[in-house]
């Protein structure tokens, strides 16, 4: 809301939820409380959210939505200059569109249903933990030749 550029690569988080929505979209307005509940429950656990509306709504409507849903603690962005081609650059043909990025900002989830973003991240964490604890089998020892 301060018109400062947001460099998502500089956002420090183990997981970054990129929430692309339309200010006037009924599905988006229904999804925001679900995502907010997850974000609030996991504050301080390495999860951040970057929420950006598609350029269909006005900045005033966007700011009103932020206040209405009490999401001031989210990283809220707005493309004031319409420099981003959302539909093609981020494949946004329906809203909300949710991406989940890992610590290196690699996309690990695309098109995740907003109400399932918490389940997705929890599942991904379990998968990564299982991979980390899986030990490769030791190489087989050749039998020693007798004398």
Secondary structure by P-SEA (a helix, b strand, c coil): ccccccccccccccbbbbbbbbcccaaaaaaaaaaaaaaaaaccccbbbbbbbcccccaaaaaaaaaaacccccccccccccccccccccccccccbbbbbccccccccccccccaaaaaaaaaaaaaaaaaacccccccccccccc
